[in-house]
Amino acid sequence: MDYDGENQRQLTSLRAISLTPRWSPDASRIAFTCYRSAYGLFGPQICMYSMDTNRVVAFPPFHGTNSAPTWSPDGSQVIFSSSMAGNPELFAVDANGGRPRRLTFAAGASTSAAWNPKTGQTVAFVSDRGGVPKLYLMDVDGSNPVQLDTGDKGYVIDPAWSPNGQLLAFSWRRPDGNYDIYVMDVASRQLVQLTRDAARNERPSWAPDGRHIVFESTRSGSRQIWEMLADGSQPRPLTNKGLNESPNWSTR
């Protein structure tokens, strides 16, 4: 759909679940989680849609459960969560799916990677290696993992970098049970809460100008896509039919 919710249109016709779309930096492809048969099993795999040919293009399947892709800033690599080695860990592959390389090695699941679009040197991700899902940073080769402490109980999901590579938006489920969108200044670790209601507010994604954030919310009674200014003000719905989730704002 357009940035204002207009011109909504269906891209895939796989007759199966499609989730977590992520635009390539040049907006020519969309990596997403699809359900298809591989190695005798039907389950989550990474699929690739070409905007140039308007169809799903070849991308190799992998053993296990594979989901939540993210692109490198130059579009040459994709990181995703995979259980191909047993435990759900983060793997990097070339943009064509070649040369899989394991990045995380921890007792717990790692998922929801977000590649810093400005520096290209840092990846934010979610891991429950400490017991509950928390935010972590690591170098692009998987080295130097460090937890971003939010200083409270609850758990964190869905990290998304701002275009300037300085802020991380994410959804935080606090002990009171609410899911709200927060933004962290990674350098100072300062936190700002953007949404404050009883709804589930999740999966934030930044506009290319860094002035707006799109997200999913149940505040209208059903799961819909909403947009707000980056300070949390002026929220407005972009969808109102069916159930809609996992928005991702194209870079172009």
C-alpha positions in Angstrom: 0.0 0.0 0.0 1.0 3.6 -0.3 2.3 5.5 2.8 -1.2 6.9 3.5 -2.9 3.5 3.3 -4.2 4.0 -0.2 -3.8 1.6 -3.2 -3.7 -1.6 -1.1 -3.0 -4.6 -3.4 -2.1 -8.3 -3.0 1.3 -9.4 -4.2 1.5 -13.1 -3.5 -0.8 -16.0 -4.3 0.9 -18.9 -2.6 -2.2 -20.3 -0.9 -0.2 -20.4 2.3 0.8 -18.1 5.2 3.1 -15.2 4.3 4.6 -13.1 7.2 7.3 -10.6 8.1 8.0 -8.9 4.8 11.2 -6.9 4.5 12.1 -4.6 1.6 15.6 -4.8 0.1 17.5 -1.4 0.3 16.8 -0.7 -3.4 13.1 -1.7 -3.0 13.5 -4.3 -5.9 12.8 -7.3 -3.7 10.9 -8.4 -0.6 12.2 -11.1 1.6 9.5 -12.7 3.8 8.6 -15.8 5.8 6.5 -18.2 3.8 5.1 -21.7 4.4 6.1 -24.3 1.8 7.3 -27.9 1.5 11.0 -28.6 1.9 12.9 -31.8 2.7 9.6 -33.7 3.0 8.1 -31.2 5.5 5.7 -28.2 5.3 6.8 -25.3 7.3 8.4 -21.8 7.5 11.0 -20.9 5.0 12.5 -17.7 3.6 10.9 -16.6 0.3 11.8 -13.8 -2.1 9.5 -11.6 -4.2 10.8 -9.6 -7.1 9.1 -6.2 -7.7 10.8 -6.2 -11.2 9.1 -9.4 -12.4 6.1 -9.3 -10.0 6.5 -12.8 -8.8 8.2 -15.0 -6.2 11.7 -15.9 -7.4 13.9 -18.8 -6.5 15.4 -18.9 -3.0 16.8 -22.1 -1.5 15.1 -23.9 1.3 16.8 -24.8 4.6 16.3 -27.5 7.1 14.2 -26.7 10.2 12.2 -23.6 10.9 13.3 -20.4 9.0 11.8 -17.0 9.6 12.2 -13.2 10.2 14.6 -12.1 7.4 16.5 -8.8 7.4 18.7 -7.2 4.7 22.2 -5.8 4.9 22.3 -2.1 4.0 24.0 -2.9 0.7 21.5 -5.6 -0.2 24.1 -8.3 -0.6 23.2 -10.4 2.4 20.1 -11.5 4.4 20.1 -12.6 8.1 17.3 -14.8 9.4 16.4 -17.1 12.2 16.8 -20.8 11.5 16.8 -24.1 13.4 18.8 -25.8 10.7 21.5 -26.6 13.3 19.0 -27.5 16.0 18.4 -24.5 18.2 16.9 -21.4 16.6 19.9 -19.2 15.8 20.7 -16.4 13.4 22.3 -17.2 10.1 23.5 -15.0 7.3 23.3 -15.9 3.6 24.1 -14.1 0.4 21.2 -12.4 -1.3 20.6 -15.4 -3.5 20.5 -17.7 -0.4 24.1 -19.1 -0.9 26.9 -19.6 1.7 24.8 -19.9 5.0 26.9 -18.8 8.0 25.9 -19.2 11.6 26.2 -16.0 13.7 24.8 -16.8 17.1 25.8 -19.6 19.5 23.7 -19.5 22.7 21.5 -21.6 24.9 18.2 -20.1 23.8 16.4 -18.9 20.7 17.7 -15.9 18.7 15.4 -14.1 16.2 14.1 -10.8 14.8 17.5 -9.4 13.6 17.7 -5.8 12.5 20.8 -4.6 10.6 21.9 -1.1 11.3 21.2 0.8 8.0 23.7 3.5 8.6 26.9 1.8 9.9 26.3 -1.7 8.4 28.5 -3.0 11.3 25.9 -3.8 14.0 22.9 -6.1 14.2 20.2 -5.8 16.9 18.3 -9.0 17.7 16.1 -10.7 20.3 17.2 -13.6 22.3 15.9 -15.5 25.3 19.3 -16.8 26.3 18.9 -15.1 29.7 15.4 -16.7 30.3 13.1 -14.1 28.6 13.3 -12.3 25.3 15.6 -9.3 25.5 17.4 -7.0 23.1 21.0 -7.7 22.1 23.5 -6.1 19.8 26.3 -7.9 18.0 28.8 -7.3 15.3 27.8 -8.4 11.8 30.0 -11.5 12.1 28.2 -12.5 15.3 31.0 -11.4 17.6 30.8 -9.2 20.7 27.1 -9.8 21.7 25.9 -7.5 24.4 22.5 -7.1 26.0 20.7 -3.8 25.9 19.2 -3.6 29.4 15.8 -2.0 29.5 16.0 -2.0 33.3 12.6 -3.6 34.0 10.9 -7.0 33.9 8.8 -8.1 30.9 10.2 -8.9 27.5 11.2 -7.1 24.3 10.4 -8.0 20.7 10.6 -6.5 17.2 13.6 -4.2 17.1 13.8 -1.7 14.2 16.6 0.8 13.5 15.9 4.4 12.6 17.4 5.5 9.3 20.2 7.4 11.0 21.3 4.2 12.9 21.1 5.9 16.3 17.7 4.8 17.6 16.0 1.4 18.1 12.2 1.2 18.1 10.8 -2.0 19.7 7.7 -3.5 21.3 8.0 -4.1 25.1 5.6 -6.1 27.1 5.8 -4.7 30.6 4.8 -6.6 33.8 1.3 -5.0 33.5 0.7 -7.0 30.4 0.6 -4.1 27.9 2.5 -4.2 24.6 3.8 -0.7 23.8 6.2 0.8 21.4 9.4 2.3 22.8 12.5 4.0 21.3 16.0 3.7 22.7 18.9 5.9 22.0 21.5 3.2 21.7 24.5 5.3 22.7 22.9 6.7 25.9 20.5 3.8 26.5 17.8 6.5 27.1 14.2 5.2 26.7 11.1 7.0 25.4 7.6 5.4 25.5 5.6 6.2 22.4 2.3 4.4 22.9 0.2 4.3 26.1 -3.0 2.3 25.8 -4.4 -1.1 26.6 -3.9 -2.4 23.1 -1.1 -4.6 21.7 1.2 -2.2 19.8 3.9 -4.2 18.0 6.3 -4.4 15.0 7.4 -0.8 14.5 9.0 0.2 11.2 10.5 3.6 10.4 9.8 5.9 7.4 12.9 6.7 5.3 12.9 10.3 6.6 12.9 9.1 10.3 9.9 11.3 11.1 7.2 8.6 11.1 6.7 5.1 12.4 4.3 2.5 11.2 3.2 -0.3 13.5 0.5 -2.8 14.1 -2.1 -2.3 16.9 -5.3 -3.7 18.3 -6.5 -0.4 19.6 -9.5 -0.3 17.2 -10.6 -3.8 18.2 -8.8 -5.8 15.6 -5.2 -6.0 14.4 -4.6 -3.1 12.0 -1.7 -1.0 10.6 -1.3 2.4 12.2 1.1 5.3 11.6 2.3 8.0 14.0 5.0 10.6 14.2 8.3 9.4 15.7 7.5 11.0 19.0 4.3 9.0 19.3 1.9 11.8 18.5 -0.9 12.0 15.8 -1.6 8.2 15.5 -3.9 7.3 12.6 -5.1 4.0 11.1 -3.9 3.0 7.6 -6.0 -0.2 7.3 -9.5 -1.2 8.5 -10.5 -4.4 6.8 -9.5 -7.9 7.8 -6.5 -8.5 10.1 -3.2 -6.8 9.1 0.3 -7.1 10.6 4.0 -6.9 10.2 4.3 -3.5 8.3 7.6 -2.6 6.7 8.3 0.8 5.1 10.2 0.7 1.9 13.4 2.8 1.7 12.5 4.3 -1.6 
